[in-house]
């Protein structure tokens, strides 16, 4: 096969969406898996290093990823990992505005592994980047390829899994320091740095090493700051929200895709915000394909 430019490393999660008065609905999820799926939907060759069990959730997620063209790298079978007997899952409860809250049944282990080709860009994030024992293997891969491949990171904070706050901040900042591009939501920053202005946090992260930090703010749109002093901003579009599941991951995928295509930071933010907007109009992590995104952008 042609070696994919993008390699995403991280968890797959079966999102069991639960709303009052309705039957449960299971959607393939997990932030890194969603980013890989979103990149593939936009036409990018992409590979995912993850863990899946040969169980109903695992088969559902595998079929979902492969339907978009995501390549699952060797090591994805959870049967190879002693501490991962089943595919991770999360019960997702939606409030009246469609915002999601999660209760997880997840473990993350990843044996030390070599990539079978040279990547152009590594993306890491969420549970897999900061949760042991698998996080050590994730960071070892990033450190091995840093400087020879681009690196992006999305903390996608899950407070229930982050452990003690100060240690969680330390782990997140270590990941940010390894990345060229960091994307976070204002909710992530509010948990990590209570009371601090998002732009202040973005500038702090830039001081750790990234070239660009992008922050999503829901209905307030998104902004990005760069290490050389530039600022870009994109407004949100007003739409009817089905739920917010996967919106941030759709943003990340479209941002990476646009930047890989050579788009300016301003243009990339507009495209990423449009992708997130399309995603919130339908249930689950269902990002747009290239044609859908183009039709919205005009």
Number of C-alpha atoms within 10 A of each C-alpha: 4 6 15 18 18 26 27 28 29 29 31 31 26 24 26 20 22 17 15 9 6 8 9 15 14 18 22 24 28 26 28 31 28 28 32 31 34 31 31 25 26 20 15 22 19 25 26 28 25 23 30 27 21 15 13 12 21 23 15 15 23 20 13 17 25 13 12 20 19 26 21 20 17 14 19 19 19 22 15 15 17 10 13 19 17 19 25 23 24 19 19 23 18 19 13 9 11 17 15 17 15 17 15 17 13 18 21 24 24 27 15 12 13 11 12 9 11 14 19 16 21 22 25 28 29 21 26 28 27 28 19 15 15 20 23 18 20 25 19 13 17 23 14 11 18 16 12 12 16 19 26 24 26 30 25 21 21 16 14 9 16 18 13 9 13 12 12 18 17 13 18 22 17 16 23 26 18 21 27 19 23 28 25 22 19 17 17 20 21 14 15 20 16 11 9 12 12 22 17 11 18 24 18 13 20 23 13 15 17 22 17 24 28 24 26 28 16 19 12 12 19 23 24 23 21 18 16 9 10 10 15 17 20 20 16 18 15 9 11 13 16 17 21 22 29 24 26 31 31 31 29 33 26 31 25 23 22 20 14 15 10 11 15 11 22 14 17 24 30 23 23 26 29 25 31 31 29 22 26 25 17 16 17 22 28 25 31 22 18 17 12 15 20 13 8 12 11 5
